Amino acid sequence: MYTYKHSLGLCFYYENQTTDRTLDETLKITATGVEIMNSDLNEDNQVNILLGPGENKLIELSAKKNNWSVQSSVFYKIESNS
């Protein structure tokens, strides 16, 4: 997982570079002044991420105010596909 801050907000980029493992992760986001784009955010402000080998996912947070903040916490497990 990579985090990129840019002039319009923030991105979380996930890429599974393995050939035999699956990432199962829950990303909890607490944010002020941003809108979470292109992801399935549940009622607990969590995004569930399940990536098999070679898969990727981008979660974008778009700033809606000049002053914005983001906090995140991660719960994950890595499973072998063999």
PDB file as gemmi writes it, atoms N, CA and C in Angstrom:
CRYST1    1.000    1.000    1.000  90.00  90.00  90.00 P 1                      
ATOM      1  N   MET A   1       0.849  -1.160   0.000  1.00  0.00           N  
ATOM      2  CA  MET A   1       0.000   0.000   0.000  1.00  0.00           C  
ATOM      3  C   MET A   1       0.897   1.226   0.000  1.00  0.00           C  
ATOM      4  N   TYR A   2       0.547   2.150  -0.864  1.00  0.00           N  
ATOM      5  CA  TYR A   2       1.261   3.419  -0.960  1.00  0.00           C  
ATOM      6  C   TYR A   2       0.257   4.530  -0.694  1.00  0.00           C  
ATOM      7  N   THR A   3       0.700   5.588  -0.021  1.00  0.00           N  
ATOM      8  CA  THR A   3      -0.125   6.757   0.227  1.00  0.00           C  
ATOM      9  C   THR A   3       0.505   7.941  -0.479  1.00  0.00           C  
ATOM     10  N   TYR A   4      -0.315   8.645  -1.277  1.00  0.00           N  
ATOM     11  CA  TYR A   4       0.165   9.799  -2.023  1.00  0.00           C  
ATOM     12  C   TYR A   4      -0.652  11.027  -1.669  1.00  0.00           C  
ATOM     13  N   LYS A   5       0.006  12.064  -1.196  1.00  0.00           N  
ATOM     14  CA  LYS A   5      -0.651  13.342  -0.950  1.00  0.00           C  
ATOM     15  C   LYS A   5      -0.361  14.224  -2.153  1.00  0.00           C  
ATOM     16  N   HIS A   6      -1.397  14.899  -2.637  1.00  0.00           N  
ATOM     17  CA  HIS A   6      -1.230  15.799  -3.773  1.00  0.00           C  
ATOM     18  C   HIS A   6      -2.100  17.027  -3.568  1.00  0.00           C  
ATOM     19  N   SER A   7      -2.067  17.962  -4.487  1.00  0.00           N  
ATOM     20  CA  SER A   7      -2.750  19.244  -4.304  1.00  0.00           C  
ATOM     21  C   SER A   7      -4.269  19.124  -4.204  1.00  0.00           C  
ATOM     22  N   LEU A   8      -4.844  18.048  -4.714  1.00  0.00           N  
ATOM     23  CA  LEU A   8      -6.295  17.878  -4.691  1.00  0.00           C  
ATOM     24  C   LEU A   8      -6.780  16.902  -3.628  1.00  0.00           C  
ATOM     25  N   GLY A   9      -5.865  16.353  -2.835  1.00  0.00           N  
ATOM     26  CA  GLY A   9      -6.275  15.423  -1.796  1.00  0.00           C  
ATOM     27  C   GLY A   9      -5.242  14.360  -1.501  1.00  0.00           C  
ATOM     28  N   LEU A  10      -5.708  13.113  -1.423  1.00  0.00           N  
ATOM     29  CA  LEU A  10      -4.880  12.002  -0.994  1.00  0.00           C  
ATOM     30  C   LEU A  10      -5.345  10.733  -1.706  1.00  0.00           C  
ATOM     31  N   CYS A  11      -4.411   9.824  -1.978  1.00  0.00           N  
ATOM     32  CA  CYS A  11      -4.734   8.525  -2.584  1.00  0.00           C  
ATOM     33  C   CYS A  11      -4.103   7.406  -1.774  1.00  0.00           C  
ATOM     34  N   PHE A  12      -4.827   6.310  -1.659  1.00  0.00           N  
ATOM     35  CA  PHE A  12      -4.274   5.065  -1.151  1.00  0.00           C  
ATOM     36  C   PHE A  12      -4.227   4.114  -2.344  1.00  0.00           C  
ATOM     37  N   TYR A  13      -3.043   3.644  -2.680  1.00  0.00           N  
ATOM     38  CA  TYR A  13      -2.890   2.728  -3.812  1.00  0.00           C  
ATOM     39  C   TYR A  13      -2.413   1.382  -3.305  1.00  0.00           C  
ATOM     40  N   TYR A  14      -3.170   0.344  -3.627  1.00  0.00           N  
ATOM     41  CA  TYR A  14      -2.847  -1.019  -3.233  1.00  0.00           C  
ATOM     42  C   TYR A  14      -2.453  -1.807  -4.470  1.00  0.00           C  
ATOM     43  N   GLU A  15      -1.387  -2.581  -4.353  1.00  0.00           N  
ATOM     44  CA  GLU A  15      -0.966  -3.455  -5.441  1.00  0.00           C  
ATOM     45  C   GLU A  15      -0.429  -4.751  -4.846  1.00  0.00           C  
ATOM     46  N   ASN A  16      -1.020  -5.860  -5.249  1.00  0.00           N  
ATOM     47  CA  ASN A  16      -0.562  -7.167  -4.795  1.00  0.00           C  
ATOM     48  C   ASN A  16       0.427  -7.686  -5.834  1.00  0.00           C  
ATOM     49  N   GLN A  17       1.702  -7.643  -5.505  1.00  0.00           N  
ATOM     50  CA  GLN A  17       2.750  -8.048  -6.430  1.00  0.00           C  
ATOM     51  C   GLN A  17       3.143  -9.519  -6.262  1.00  0.00           C  
ATOM     52  N   THR A  18       2.390 -10.255  -5.463  1.00  0.00           N  
ATOM     53  CA  THR A  18       2.706 -11.667  -5.252  1.00  0.00           C  
ATOM     54  C   THR A  18       2.047 -12.529  -6.332  1.00  0.00           C  
ATOM     55  N   THR A  19       2.475 -13.768  -6.397  1.00  0.00           N  
ATOM     56  CA  THR A  19       1.866 -14.727  -7.327  1.00  0.00           C  
ATOM     57  C   THR A  19       1.036 -15.778  -6.605  1.00  0.00           C  
ATOM     58  N   ASP A  20       1.103 -15.775  -5.255  1.00  0.00           N  
ATOM     59  CA  ASP A  20       0.437 -16.845  -4.522  1.00  0.00           C  
ATOM     60  C   ASP A  20      -0.193 -16.425  -3.198  1.00  0.00           C  
ATOM     61  N   ARG A  21      -0.460 -15.126  -3.032  1.00  0.00           N  
ATOM     62  CA  ARG A  21      -1.031 -14.675  -1.760  1.00  0.00           C  
ATOM     63  C   ARG A  21      -2.180 -13.688  -2.016  1.00  0.00           C  
ATOM     64  N   THR A  22      -3.113 -13.650  -1.069  1.00  0.00           N  
ATOM     65  CA  THR A  22      -4.254 -12.740  -1.136  1.00  0.00           C  
ATOM     66  C   THR A  22      -4.210 -11.806   0.064  1.00  0.00           C  
ATOM     67  N   LEU A  23      -4.420 -10.527  -0.185  1.00  0.00           N  
ATOM     68  CA  LEU A  23      -4.498  -9.523   0.877  1.00  0.00           C  
ATOM     69  C   LEU A  23      -5.961  -9.303   1.224  1.00  0.00           C  
ATOM     70  N   ASP A  24      -6.280  -9.408   2.491  1.00  0.00           N  
ATOM     71  CA  ASP A  24      -7.624  -9.137   3.002  1.00  0.00           C  
ATOM     72  C   ASP A  24      -7.453  -8.043   4.048  1.00  0.00           C  
ATOM     73  N   GLU A  25      -7.890  -6.840   3.722  1.00  0.00           N  
ATOM     74  CA  GLU A  25      -7.611  -5.691   4.585  1.00  0.00           C  
ATOM     75  C   GLU A  25      -8.860  -4.852   4.799  1.00  0.00           C  
ATOM     76  N   THR A  26      -8.955  -4.281   5.978  1.00  0.00           N  
ATOM     77  CA  THR A  26      -9.984  -3.297   6.292  1.00  0.00           C  
ATOM     78  C   THR A  26      -9.278  -1.988   6.610  1.00  0.00           C  
ATOM     79  N   LEU A  27      -9.598  -0.963   5.842  1.00  0.00           N  
ATOM     80  CA  LEU A  27      -9.026   0.370   6.024  1.00  0.00           C  
ATOM     81  C   LEU A  27     -10.105   1.241   6.648  1.00  0.00           C  
ATOM     82  N   LYS A  28      -9.851   1.750   7.846  1.00  0.00           N  
ATOM     83  CA  LYS A  28     -10.791   2.651   8.510  1.00  0.00           C  
ATOM     84  C   LYS A  28     -10.296   4.071   8.307  1.00  0.00           C  
ATOM     85  N   ILE A  29     -11.193   4.933   7.826  1.00  0.00           N  
ATOM     86  CA  ILE A  29     -10.828   6.313   7.499  1.00  0.00           C  
ATOM     87  C   ILE A  29     -11.659   7.272   8.337  1.00  0.00           C  
ATOM     88  N   THR A  30     -10.973   8.185   9.007  1.00  0.00           N  
ATOM     89  CA  THR A  30     -11.619   9.291   9.701  1.00  0.00           C  
ATOM     90  C   THR A  30     -11.123  10.554   9.023  1.00  0.00           C  
ATOM     91  N   ALA A  31     -12.031  11.292   8.392  1.00  0.00           N  
ATOM     92  CA  ALA A  31     -11.611  12.421   7.567  1.00  0.00           C  
ATOM     93  C   ALA A  31     -12.502  13.631   7.793  1.00  0.00           C  
ATOM     94  N   THR A  32     -11.896  14.803   7.633  1.00  0.00           N  
ATOM     95  CA  THR A  32     -12.600  16.070   7.693  1.00  0.00           C  
ATOM     96  C   THR A  32     -12.237  16.871   6.457  1.00  0.00           C  
ATOM     97  N   GLY A  33     -13.236  17.385   5.758  1.00  0.00           N  
ATOM     98  CA  GLY A  33     -12.988  18.247   4.611  1.00  0.00           C  
ATOM     99  C   GLY A  33     -12.619  17.523   3.336  1.00  0.00           C  
ATOM    100  N   VAL A  34     -12.835  16.200   3.268  1.00  0.00           N  
ATOM    101  CA  VAL A  34     -12.560  15.444   2.048  1.00  0.00           C  
ATOM    102  C   VAL A  34     -13.760  14.552   1.718  1.00  0.00           C  
ATOM    103  N   GLU A  35     -13.854  14.196   0.447  1.00  0.00           N  
ATOM    104  CA  GLU A  35     -14.852  13.240  -0.009  1.00  0.00           C  
ATOM    105  C   GLU A  35     -14.127  11.992  -0.479  1.00  0.00           C  
ATOM    106  N   ILE A  36     -14.583  10.842  -0.053  1.00  0.00           N  
ATOM    107  CA  ILE A  36     -13.963   9.586  -0.450  1.00  0.00           C  
ATOM    108  C   ILE A  36     -14.593   9.143  -1.757  1.00  0.00           C  
ATOM    109  N   MET A  37     -13.762   9.025  -2.780  1.00  0.00           N  
ATOM    110  CA  MET A  37     -14.220   8.714  -4.128  1.00  0.00           C  
ATOM    111  C   MET A  37     -14.049   7.215  -4.401  1.00  0.00           C  
ATOM    112  N   ASN A  38     -14.728   6.729  -5.393  1.00  0.00           N  
ATOM    113  CA  ASN A  38     -14.588   5.400  -6.005  1.00  0.00           C  
ATOM    114  C   ASN A  38     -14.293   4.253  -5.040  1.00  0.00           C  
ATOM    115  N   SER A  39     -14.955   4.222  -3.921  1.00  0.00           N  
ATOM    116  CA  SER A  39     -14.789   3.067  -3.037  1.00  0.00           C  
ATOM    117  C   SER A  39     -16.094   2.808  -2.293  1.00  0.00           C  
ATOM    118  N   ASP A  40     -16.213   1.614  -1.786  1.00  0.00           N  
ATOM    119  CA  ASP A  40     -17.407   1.204  -1.057  1.00  0.00           C  
ATOM    120  C   ASP A  40     -17.177   1.410   0.433  1.00  0.00           C  
ATOM    121  N   LEU A  41     -17.441   2.603   0.897  1.00  0.00           N  
ATOM    122  CA  LEU A  41     -17.276   2.947   2.307  1.00  0.00           C  
ATOM    123  C   LEU A  41     -18.521   2.487   3.060  1.00  0.00           C  
ATOM    124  N   ASN A  42     -18.342   1.685   4.108  1.00  0.00           N  
ATOM    125  CA  ASN A  42     -19.516   1.227   4.861  1.00  0.00           C  
ATOM    126  C   ASN A  42     -19.883   2.228   5.953  1.00  0.00           C  
ATOM    127  N   GLU A  43     -20.914   1.906   6.715  1.00  0.00           N  
ATOM    128  CA  GLU A  43     -21.424   2.833   7.729  1.00  0.00           C  
ATOM    129  C   GLU A  43     -20.434   3.094   8.861  1.00  0.00           C  
ATOM    130  N   ASP A  44     -19.417   2.255   9.014  1.00  0.00           N  
ATOM    131  CA  ASP A  44     -18.388   2.448  10.038  1.00  0.00           C  
ATOM    132  C   ASP A  44     -17.158   3.168   9.484  1.00  0.00           C  
ATOM    133  N   ASN A  45     -17.305   3.811   8.322  1.00  0.00           N  
ATOM    134  CA  ASN A  45     -16.194   4.511   7.652  1.00  0.00           C  
ATOM    135  C   ASN A  45     -15.041   3.559   7.343  1.00  0.00           C  
ATOM    136  N   GLN A  46     -15.381   2.354   6.910  1.00  0.00           N  
ATOM    137  CA  GLN A  46     -14.381   1.358   6.580  1.00  0.00           C  
ATOM    138  C   GLN A  46     -14.519   0.929   5.129  1.00  0.00           C  
ATOM    139  N   VAL A  47     -13.372   0.637   4.521  1.00  0.00           N  
ATOM    140  CA  VAL A  47     -13.329   0.090   3.170  1.00  0.00           C  
ATOM    141  C   VAL A  47     -12.713  -1.299   3.272  1.00  0.00           C  
ATOM    142  N   ASN A  48     -13.395  -2.297   2.731  1.00  0.00           N  
ATOM    143  CA  ASN A  48     -12.864  -3.659   2.714  1.00  0.00           C  
ATOM    144  C   ASN A  48     -12.125  -3.875   1.402  1.00  0.00           C  
ATOM    145  N   ILE A  49     -10.894  -4.353   1.497  1.00  0.00           N  
ATOM    146  CA  ILE A  49     -10.036  -4.546   0.342  1.00  0.00           C  
ATOM    147  C   ILE A  49      -9.639  -6.011   0.289  1.00  0.00           C  
ATOM    148  N   LEU A  50      -9.946  -6.651  -0.816  1.00  0.00           N  
ATOM    149  CA  LEU A  50      -9.574  -8.044  -1.033  1.00  0.00           C  
ATOM    150  C   LEU A  50      -8.876  -8.108  -2.385  1.00  0.00           C  
ATOM    151  N   LEU A  51      -7.554  -8.352  -2.358  1.00  0.00           N  
ATOM    152  CA  LEU A  51      -6.757  -8.360  -3.585  1.00  0.00           C  
ATOM    153  C   LEU A  51      -6.057  -9.692  -3.763  1.00  0.00           C  
ATOM    154  N   GLY A  52      -6.348 -10.328  -4.879  1.00  0.00           N  
ATOM    155  CA  GLY A  52      -5.648 -11.541  -5.241  1.00  0.00           C  
ATOM    156  C   GLY A  52      -4.345 -11.204  -5.943  1.00  0.00           C  
ATOM    157  N   PRO A  53      -3.577 -12.217  -6.297  1.00  0.00           N  
ATOM    158  CA  PRO A  53      -2.300 -11.999  -6.971  1.00  0.00           C  
ATOM    159  C   PRO A  53      -2.450 -11.121  -8.227  1.00  0.00           C  
ATOM    160  N   GLY A  54      -1.589 -10.108  -8.336  1.00  0.00           N  
ATOM    161  CA  GLY A  54      -1.572  -9.234  -9.501  1.00  0.00           C  
ATOM    162  C   GLY A  54      -2.649  -8.167  -9.545  1.00  0.00           C  
ATOM    163  N   GLU A  55      -3.538  -8.113  -8.552  1.00  0.00           N  
ATOM    164  CA  GLU A  55      -4.625  -7.131  -8.565  1.00  0.00           C  
ATOM    165  C   GLU A  55      -4.194  -5.830  -7.888  1.00  0.00           C  
ATOM    166  N   ASN A  56      -4.914  -4.731  -8.205  1.00  0.00           N  
ATOM    167  CA  ASN A  56      -4.640  -3.451  -7.562  1.00  0.00           C  
ATOM    168  C   ASN A  56      -5.950  -2.714  -7.309  1.00  0.00           C  
ATOM    169  N   LYS A  57      -5.857  -1.697  -6.452  1.00  0.00           N  
ATOM    170  CA  LYS A  57      -7.029  -0.889  -6.102  1.00  0.00           C  
ATOM    171  C   LYS A  57      -6.557   0.507  -5.725  1.00  0.00           C  
ATOM    172  N   LEU A  58      -7.313   1.516  -6.148  1.00  0.00           N  
ATOM    173  CA  LEU A  58      -7.016   2.909  -5.840  1.00  0.00           C  
ATOM    174  C   LEU A  58      -8.199   3.500  -5.079  1.00  0.00           C  
ATOM    175  N   ILE A  59      -7.911   4.116  -3.942  1.00  0.00           N  
ATOM    176  CA  ILE A  59      -8.920   4.820  -3.164  1.00  0.00           C  
ATOM    177  C   ILE A  59      -8.507   6.286  -3.146  1.00  0.00           C  
ATOM    178  N   GLU A  60      -9.378   7.158  -3.665  1.00  0.00           N  
ATOM    179  CA  GLU A  60      -9.067   8.579  -3.759  1.00  0.00           C  
ATOM    180  C   GLU A  60      -9.878   9.368  -2.740  1.00  0.00           C  
ATOM    181  N   LEU A  61      -9.236  10.319  -2.112  1.00  0.00           N  
ATOM    182  CA  LEU A  61      -9.896  11.252  -1.212  1.00  0.00           C  
ATOM    183  C   LEU A  61      -9.701  12.635  -1.802  1.00  0.00           C  
ATOM    184  N   SER A  62     -10.790  13.293  -2.146  1.00  0.00           N  
ATOM    185  CA  SER A  62     -10.749  14.598  -2.800  1.00  0.00           C  
ATOM    186  C   SER A  62     -11.040  15.701  -1.777  1.00  0.00           C  
ATOM    187  N   ALA A  63     -10.130  16.672  -1.688  1.00  0.00           N  
ATOM    188  CA  ALA A  63     -10.285  17.770  -0.730  1.00  0.00           C  
ATOM    189  C   ALA A  63     -11.462  18.653  -1.123  1.00  0.00           C  
ATOM    190  N   LYS A  64     -12.319  18.960  -0.161  1.00  0.00           N  
ATOM    191  CA  LYS A  64     -13.463  19.845  -0.377  1.00  0.00           C  
ATOM    192  C   LYS A  64     -13.282  21.179   0.339  1.00  0.00           C  
ATOM    193  N   LYS A  65     -12.249  21.273   1.158  1.00  0.00           N  
ATOM    194  CA  LYS A  65     -11.921  22.498   1.899  1.00  0.00           C  
ATOM    195  C   LYS A  65     -10.419  22.703   1.830  1.00  0.00           C  
ATOM    196  N   ASN A  66      -9.971  23.927   2.117  1.00  0.00           N  
ATOM    197  CA  ASN A  66      -8.528  24.189   2.153  1.00  0.00           C  
ATOM    198  C   ASN A  66      -7.857  23.469   3.313  1.00  0.00           C  
ATOM    199  N   ASN A  67      -8.533  23.413   4.439  1.00  0.00           N  
ATOM    200  CA  ASN A  67      -8.004  22.712   5.612  1.00  0.00           C  
ATOM    201  C   ASN A  67      -8.711  21.368   5.718  1.00  0.00           C  
ATOM    202  N   TRP A  68      -7.971  20.299   5.501  1.00  0.00           N  
ATOM    203  CA  TRP A  68      -8.544  18.971   5.588  1.00  0.00           C  
ATOM    204  C   TRP A  68      -7.598  18.076   6.351  1.00  0.00           C  
ATOM    205  N   SER A  69      -8.149  17.008   6.892  1.00  0.00           N  
ATOM    206  CA  SER A  69      -7.319  16.048   7.623  1.00  0.00           C  
ATOM    207  C   SER A  69      -7.856  14.637   7.411  1.00  0.00           C  
ATOM    208  N   VAL A  70      -6.937  13.677   7.471  1.00  0.00           N  
ATOM    209  CA  VAL A  70      -7.284  12.279   7.288  1.00  0.00           C  
ATOM    210  C   VAL A  70      -6.500  11.452   8.288  1.00  0.00           C  
ATOM    211  N   GLN A  71      -7.186  10.561   8.965  1.00  0.00           N  
ATOM    212  CA  GLN A  71      -6.549   9.567   9.819  1.00  0.00           C  
ATOM    213  C   GLN A  71      -7.010   8.206   9.321  1.00  0.00           C  
ATOM    214  N   SER A  72      -6.104   7.243   9.369  1.00  0.00           N  
ATOM    215  CA  SER A  72      -6.487   5.907   8.928  1.00  0.00           C  
ATOM    216  C   SER A  72      -5.880   4.864   9.853  1.00  0.00           C  
ATOM    217  N   SER A  73      -6.556   3.740   9.920  1.00  0.00           N  
ATOM    218  CA  SER A  73      -6.020   2.580  10.622  1.00  0.00           C  
ATOM    219  C   SER A  73      -6.290   1.363   9.752  1.00  0.00           C  
ATOM    220  N   VAL A  74      -5.429   0.369   9.897  1.00  0.00           N  
ATOM    221  CA  VAL A  74      -5.454  -0.785   9.009  1.00  0.00           C  
ATOM    222  C   VAL A  74      -5.497  -2.076   9.818  1.00  0.00           C  
ATOM    223  N   PHE A  75      -6.347  -2.998   9.390  1.00  0.00           N  
ATOM    224  CA  PHE A  75      -6.409  -4.346   9.936  1.00  0.00           C  
ATOM    225  C   PHE A  75      -6.291  -5.280   8.742  1.00  0.00           C  
ATOM    226  N   TYR A  76      -5.309  -6.173   8.745  1.00  0.00           N  
ATOM    227  CA  TYR A  76      -5.113  -6.999   7.557  1.00  0.00           C  
ATOM    228  C   TYR A  76      -4.663  -8.415   7.894  1.00  0.00           C  
ATOM    229  N   LYS A  77      -4.825  -9.275   6.885  1.00  0.00           N  
ATOM    230  CA  LYS A  77      -4.242 -10.611   6.933  1.00  0.00           C  
ATOM    231  C   LYS A  77      -3.831 -10.979   5.514  1.00  0.00           C  
ATOM    232  N   ILE A  78      -2.795 -11.778   5.429  1.00  0.00           N  
ATOM    233  CA  ILE A  78      -2.272 -12.243   4.147  1.00  0.00           C  
ATOM    234  C   ILE A  78      -2.418 -13.760   4.140  1.00  0.00           C  
ATOM    235  N   GLU A  79      -3.105 -14.264   3.126  1.00  0.00           N  
ATOM    236  CA  GLU A  79      -3.371 -15.688   3.050  1.00  0.00           C  
ATOM    237  C   GLU A  79      -2.634 -16.305   1.863  1.00  0.00           C  
ATOM    238  N   SER A  80      -2.096 -17.464   2.073  1.00  0.00           N  
ATOM    239  CA  SER A  80      -1.449 -18.208   0.996  1.00  0.00           C  
ATOM    240  C   SER A  80      -2.511 -18.884   0.136  1.00  0.00           C  
ATOM    241  N   ASN A  81      -2.349 -18.810  -1.180  1.00  0.00           N  
ATOM    242  CA  ASN A  81      -3.302 -19.441  -2.101  1.00  0.00           C  
ATOM    243  C   ASN A  81      -2.926 -20.883  -2.409  1.00  0.00           C  
ATOM    244  N   SER A  82      -1.831 -21.368  -1.845  1.00  0.00           N  
ATOM    245  CA  SER A  82      -1.407 -22.733  -2.173  1.00  0.00           C  
ATOM    246  C   SER A  82      -1.914 -23.744  -1.186  1.00  0.00           C  
TER     247      SER A  82                                                      
END                                                                             
